[in-house]
Amino acid sequence: VYQDAAISGRTDDRPDFQRMMRDAKKEQFDYIIAWKSNRIGRNMTQALTNMAKLAEYGVECLYVEEDFDNTASGRFALRNMMNVNQFYSENLAEDVRRGMLDNANKCMVNGKISFGFKKAPDGRYAIEEKEAKIVREIYDRFRAGWIIADIIADMNNRGITTKGGRPWTFQSFQTLLQN
């Protein structure tokens, strides 16, 4: 079983997918059974390249929800489905970006909420006063010339955690300053 849960099929840079391709090259199996053809790739060129490599290794792909036989018309239908997969992926990304931009223009919460803020009942950002007090303190110290490592150490020593309840790190601190 090769499974890259919660990793987009828009990229081949998936650990189990890469392991599967290495194993295919070693001729460790003859068939791949995938739910749909979009698991081989959502970029048409990448998907077709992957299919060609797999064919070169003697591996045939079968799909639970799609039936493409090994005839000229079956291969034609598969190539068209690869094109549809790429269109679907690109179109969904455009729709999501458009929705996020619309939310941003309305000051609505988009995804993860930064430290110092909360989601108000109307869906907009609102100041989370307890956290905002800490944000002001951090910025005051930063402007006063405190070393970042010292601010982080002080926050962690006082038991003040990030929005996710974790100790502060340089990365989480940088994210706070950039936001």
Residue frames as qw, qx, qy, qz and C-alpha x, y, z in Angstrom:
[[0.000, 0.891, 0.455, 0.000, 0.00, 0.00, 0.00],
 [0.381, 0.081, 0.023, 0.921, 1.30, 3.42, -0.99],
 [0.143, -0.825, -0.535, -0.114, -0.72, 6.18, 0.61],
 [0.288, 0.105, -0.151, 0.940, 0.08, 9.88, 0.87],
 [0.166, -0.743, -0.645, 0.065, -2.82, 11.03, 3.04],
 [0.115, -0.931, -0.211, 0.275, -3.56, 14.76, 3.01],
 [0.317, -0.453, 0.422, 0.718, -0.89, 15.51, 0.38],
 [0.537, 0.639, 0.024, -0.550, -2.04, 17.07, -2.86],
 [0.790, 0.209, 0.517, 0.254, -1.87, 15.02, -6.03],
 [0.367, 0.929, -0.010, -0.059, -0.80, 18.23, -7.80],
 [0.038, 0.793, -0.608, 0.004, 2.80, 17.27, -7.11],
 [0.874, 0.141, -0.463, 0.034, 4.89, 14.15, -7.50],
 [0.198, 0.452, -0.623, 0.608, 6.80, 15.19, -4.39],
 [0.784, -0.395, 0.074, -0.473, 4.87, 12.76, -2.19],
 [0.264, -0.542, 0.791, -0.100, 6.93, 10.31, -0.11],
 [0.679, 0.065, 0.720, -0.133, 4.87, 7.19, -0.75],
 [0.694, 0.692, 0.068, -0.188, 4.34, 8.09, -4.41],
 [0.231, 0.778, -0.582, -0.036, 8.12, 8.35, -4.84],
 [0.438, -0.319, 0.829, -0.137, 8.59, 5.05, -2.98],
 [0.777, 0.367, 0.462, -0.218, 6.02, 3.45, -5.31],
 [0.579, 0.777, -0.212, -0.125, 7.87, 4.72, -8.39],
 [0.043, -0.648, 0.759, -0.043, 11.19, 3.37, -7.02],
 [0.596, -0.067, 0.776, -0.194, 9.58, 0.00, -6.27],
 [0.760, 0.570, 0.202, -0.236, 8.03, -0.08, -9.75],
 [0.364, 0.784, -0.495, -0.089, 11.45, 0.51, -11.28],
 [0.209, -0.427, 0.869, -0.138, 12.74, -2.47, -9.24],
 [0.569, 0.008, -0.676, -0.468, 9.89, -4.52, -10.78],
 [0.088, -0.068, 0.840, -0.531, 8.42, -5.36, -7.37],
 [0.457, 0.423, 0.651, -0.433, 4.84, -5.47, -8.73],
 [0.268, 0.216, 0.723, 0.599, 2.92, -5.64, -12.01],
 [0.100, -0.694, -0.559, -0.443, -0.17, -3.56, -11.23],
 [0.026, -0.031, -0.386, 0.921, -1.14, -0.38, -9.45],
 [0.168, -0.630, -0.727, -0.216, -4.73, -0.18, -8.29],
 [0.086, -0.044, -0.234, 0.967, -5.75, 3.41, -7.57],
 [0.260, 0.549, 0.622, -0.494, -9.10, 4.90, -6.75],
 [0.494, 0.834, 0.219, -0.116, -8.95, 7.28, -9.74],
 [0.731, 0.427, 0.062, 0.528, -6.44, 8.39, -12.35],
 [0.011, -0.916, 0.100, -0.388, -5.90, 11.70, -10.54],
 [0.752, -0.617, 0.210, 0.093, -3.76, 9.81, -7.99],
 [0.815, 0.148, 0.204, 0.522, -1.10, 9.30, -10.67],
 [0.318, -0.149, 0.060, 0.935, -0.94, 13.07, -11.08],
 [0.217, 0.796, 0.487, -0.286, -3.10, 16.12, -11.57],
 [0.098, 0.721, -0.366, -0.580, -0.67, 17.82, -13.88],
 [0.883, 0.411, 0.076, -0.216, -1.33, 16.24, -17.26],
 [0.502, 0.684, -0.522, 0.086, 2.32, 16.26, -18.36],
 [0.215, -0.479, 0.778, -0.344, 3.52, 14.76, -15.07],
 [0.785, 0.032, 0.482, -0.388, 0.77, 12.15, -15.11],
 [0.843, 0.509, -0.108, -0.133, 1.53, 11.09, -18.67],
 [0.279, 0.663, -0.663, 0.206, 5.26, 10.96, -17.85],
 [0.463, -0.324, 0.725, -0.394, 4.53, 8.82, -14.79],
 [0.879, 0.237, 0.272, -0.313, 2.32, 6.51, -16.87],
 [0.681, 0.630, -0.373, -0.010, 5.07, 6.17, -19.50],
 [0.003, -0.572, 0.763, -0.301, 7.65, 5.32, -16.81],
 [0.665, -0.123, 0.614, -0.408, 5.33, 2.77, -15.25],
 [0.879, 0.422, 0.023, -0.222, 4.66, 1.18, -18.66],
 [0.431, 0.679, -0.581, 0.122, 8.43, 1.05, -19.23],
 [0.211, -0.407, 0.800, -0.387, 8.76, -0.80, -15.91],
 [0.325, -0.096, -0.911, -0.235, 6.03, -3.24, -17.00],
 [0.050, 0.306, 0.713, -0.629, 3.45, -1.87, -14.56],
 [0.126, -0.465, -0.620, -0.620, -0.19, -1.45, -15.56],
 [0.136, 0.019, 0.431, -0.892, -2.49, 1.02, -13.77],
 [0.238, -0.475, -0.802, -0.274, -6.04, 0.05, -12.93],
 [0.142, -0.186, 0.233, -0.944, -8.62, 2.42, -11.46],
 [0.097, 0.304, 0.879, -0.355, -11.49, 1.46, -9.18],
 [0.280, 0.653, 0.426, -0.560, -13.79, 4.28, -10.32],
 [0.413, 0.700, -0.278, -0.512, -12.64, 4.56, -13.95],
 [0.831, 0.072, 0.538, 0.122, -12.30, 1.94, -16.66],
 [0.336, 0.783, -0.381, -0.358, -9.69, 2.48, -19.39],
 [0.951, 0.053, 0.284, 0.110, -8.83, -0.57, -21.43],
 [0.408, -0.516, 0.495, 0.567, -5.53, -0.99, -23.27],
 [0.542, 0.539, 0.549, 0.338, -6.88, -0.04, -26.70],
 [0.279, 0.281, 0.170, 0.902, -6.40, 3.10, -28.74],
 [0.312, -0.665, -0.322, -0.598, -9.77, 4.43, -27.55],
 [0.713, -0.603, -0.319, 0.161, -9.05, 3.46, -23.91],
 [0.594, -0.165, -0.052, 0.786, -5.67, 5.21, -23.96],
 [0.067, 0.457, 0.268, 0.846, -7.28, 8.23, -25.65],
 [0.503, -0.717, -0.363, -0.318, -9.95, 8.36, -22.92],
 [0.723, -0.471, -0.231, 0.449, -7.26, 8.12, -20.21],
 [0.420, 0.097, 0.065, 0.900, -5.26, 10.98, -21.74],
 [0.184, -0.593, -0.316, -0.718, -8.43, 13.06, -21.85],
 [0.654, -0.669, -0.353, -0.014, -9.17, 12.21, -18.23],
 [0.639, -0.221, -0.143, 0.723, -5.64, 13.35, -17.30],
 [0.124, 0.344, 0.185, 0.912, -6.48, 16.67, -18.96],
 [0.475, -0.658, -0.383, -0.441, -9.79, 16.83, -17.05],
 [0.724, -0.475, -0.344, 0.364, -7.93, 16.09, -13.78],
 [0.435, -0.020, -0.047, 0.899, -5.58, 19.03, -14.39],
 [0.143, -0.494, -0.308, -0.801, -8.49, 21.32, -15.30],
 [0.615, -0.638, -0.442, -0.140, -10.38, 20.32, -12.15],
 [0.673, -0.360, -0.259, 0.592, -7.35, 20.95, -9.95],
 [0.280, 0.121, 0.089, 0.948, -6.56, 24.34, -11.51],
 [0.284, -0.551, -0.403, -0.673, -10.20, 25.44, -11.49],
 [0.653, -0.612, -0.436, 0.090, -10.64, 24.45, -7.83],
 [0.559, -0.226, -0.163, 0.781, -7.49, 26.39, -6.90],
 [0.055, 0.310, 0.221, 0.923, -8.84, 29.48, -8.70],
 [0.480, -0.621, -0.459, -0.417, -12.19, 29.16, -6.92],
 [0.680, -0.509, -0.369, 0.376, -10.50, 28.81, -3.52],
 [0.410, -0.040, -0.029, 0.911, -8.22, 31.82, -4.16],
 [0.141, -0.461, -0.341, -0.807, -11.21, 33.88, -5.29],
 [0.600, -0.637, -0.456, -0.158, -13.16, 32.91, -2.16],
 [0.646, -0.384, -0.267, 0.603, -10.22, 33.72, 0.09],
 [0.235, 0.155, 0.111, 0.953, -9.72, 37.10, -1.60],
 [0.344, -0.582, -0.420, -0.606, -13.42, 37.85, -1.20],
 [0.677, -0.592, -0.404, 0.169, -13.21, 36.92, 2.49],
 [0.545, -0.170, -0.124, 0.811, -10.09, 39.08, 2.92],
 [0.040, 0.367, 0.241, 0.897, -11.80, 42.07, 1.30],
 [0.530, -0.623, -0.338, -0.464, -14.63, 41.68, 3.82],
 [0.108, -0.568, 0.625, -0.526, -12.13, 41.25, 6.73],
 [0.925, -0.194, -0.028, -0.326, -13.46, 37.73, 7.22],
 [0.553, -0.521, 0.649, 0.041, -11.34, 35.03, 8.82],
 [0.760, 0.491, -0.385, -0.181, -9.42, 32.99, 6.27],
 [0.783, 0.181, -0.549, 0.230, -7.96, 29.81, 7.71],
 [0.647, -0.262, -0.480, 0.532, -5.66, 29.87, 10.69],
 [0.183, -0.946, -0.155, -0.220, -6.13, 32.79, 13.09],
 [0.467, 0.482, -0.404, 0.621, -3.00, 34.69, 14.10],
 [0.486, -0.375, -0.558, 0.559, -1.97, 35.11, 17.72],
 [0.058, -0.210, -0.170, 0.961, -3.71, 38.22, 19.10],
 [0.451, 0.034, -0.300, -0.840, -6.91, 37.70, 17.11],
 [0.349, 0.183, 0.885, -0.246, -10.08, 35.64, 17.34],
 [0.071, -0.303, -0.711, -0.631, -13.08, 35.01, 15.12],
 [0.301, 0.069, 0.325, -0.894, -16.00, 37.25, 16.00],
 [0.509, 0.335, 0.732, -0.304, -19.60, 35.98, 15.76],
 [0.553, 0.727, 0.057, -0.404, -19.95, 37.74, 12.38],
 [0.910, 0.260, 0.186, 0.266, -16.95, 35.79, 11.00],
 [0.327, 0.859, -0.197, 0.340, -14.61, 38.79, 10.99],
 [0.605, 0.112, -0.494, 0.614, -11.33, 39.18, 12.80],
 [0.408, -0.859, -0.076, -0.300, -11.54, 40.62, 16.29],
 [0.172, 0.605, -0.625, 0.463, -8.85, 41.38, 18.83],
 [0.808, -0.357, -0.459, 0.089, -8.31, 38.70, 21.46],
 [0.167, -0.920, 0.154, -0.320, -7.41, 41.10, 24.26],
 [0.782, -0.545, 0.285, 0.098, -5.40, 38.70, 26.46],
 [0.813, 0.141, 0.305, 0.475, -3.21, 37.69, 23.51],
 [0.329, 0.834, 0.115, 0.427, -3.09, 41.24, 22.10],
 [0.421, -0.886, 0.189, -0.046, -1.56, 42.43, 25.37],
 [0.790, -0.301, 0.409, 0.344, 1.25, 39.90, 24.86],
 [0.633, 0.542, 0.308, 0.460, 1.67, 40.96, 21.21],
 [0.022, 0.963, -0.020, 0.268, 2.05, 44.60, 22.29],
 [0.622, -0.703, 0.324, 0.115, 4.61, 43.55, 24.89],
 [0.816, 0.054, 0.399, 0.416, 6.57, 41.58, 22.29],
 [0.452, 0.737, 0.206, 0.457, 6.58, 44.48, 19.84],
 [0.248, -0.952, 0.121, -0.132, 7.60, 46.94, 22.57],
 [0.731, -0.498, 0.395, 0.249, 10.50, 44.72, 23.57],
 [0.748, 0.322, 0.378, 0.440, 11.50, 44.15, 19.95],
 [0.250, 0.882, 0.106, 0.386, 11.49, 47.90, 19.22],
 [0.428, -0.875, 0.221, -0.053, 13.47, 48.51, 22.43],
 [0.318, 0.697, -0.642, 0.019, 16.25, 46.31, 21.07],
 [0.736, -0.306, 0.567, -0.208, 15.68, 43.07, 22.93],
 [0.088, 0.326, -0.885, -0.321, 17.29, 40.03, 21.31],
 [0.721, -0.031, -0.376, -0.581, 14.64, 37.76, 19.80],
 [0.615, 0.008, -0.773, 0.151, 16.03, 34.68, 21.58],
 [0.086, 0.009, -0.628, 0.773, 15.65, 36.48, 24.93],
 [0.529, -0.012, 0.030, -0.848, 12.04, 37.44, 24.21],
 [0.750, 0.017, -0.582, -0.314, 11.26, 33.85, 23.19],
 [0.454, 0.029, -0.783, 0.425, 12.95, 32.45, 26.30],
 [0.158, -0.027, 0.455, -0.876, 11.02, 34.85, 28.54],
 [0.672, -0.013, -0.203, -0.712, 7.66, 33.94, 26.93],
 [0.744, 0.018, -0.664, -0.077, 8.40, 30.22, 27.31],
 [0.293, 0.073, -0.716, 0.630, 9.66, 30.63, 30.91],
 [0.329, 0.002, 0.323, -0.887, 6.43, 32.43, 31.78],
 [0.348, 0.253, 0.895, -0.117, 4.37, 29.61, 30.26],
 [0.452, 0.613, 0.053, -0.645, 2.98, 31.80, 27.46],
 [0.561, 0.070, 0.765, 0.308, 2.33, 29.54, 24.49],
 [0.063, 0.075, -0.533, -0.840, 1.56, 30.13, 20.82],
 [0.633, 0.048, -0.071, -0.770, -2.00, 30.04, 19.44],
 [0.778, 0.093, -0.580, -0.223, -1.53, 26.30, 18.96],
 [0.793, -0.578, 0.077, -0.176, -0.55, 25.82, 22.62],
 [0.892, 0.123, -0.131, 0.415, 3.11, 25.15, 21.83],
 [0.489, -0.627, 0.034, 0.605, 6.26, 26.81, 23.18],
 [0.328, 0.909, -0.092, -0.241, 7.54, 29.74, 21.15],
 [0.786, -0.011, 0.338, 0.518, 10.25, 29.07, 18.56],
 [0.175, -0.378, 0.281, 0.865, 12.16, 31.42, 16.29],
 [0.018, 0.238, 0.750, 0.617, 9.81, 30.46, 13.43],
 [0.160, -0.714, -0.682, -0.002, 6.60, 31.11, 15.39],
 [0.254, -0.680, -0.151, 0.671, 8.05, 34.41, 16.57],
 [0.151, -0.166, 0.490, 0.843, 8.98, 35.44, 13.02],
 [0.044, -0.482, -0.783, -0.391, 5.45, 34.56, 11.89],
 [0.211, -0.774, -0.499, 0.328, 4.04, 36.81, 14.62],
 [0.223, -0.560, 0.111, 0.790, 6.29, 39.71, 13.63],
 [0.097, 0.021, 0.657, 0.748, 5.47, 39.33, 9.93],
 [0.098, -0.607, -0.760, -0.212, 1.72, 39.20, 10.60]]
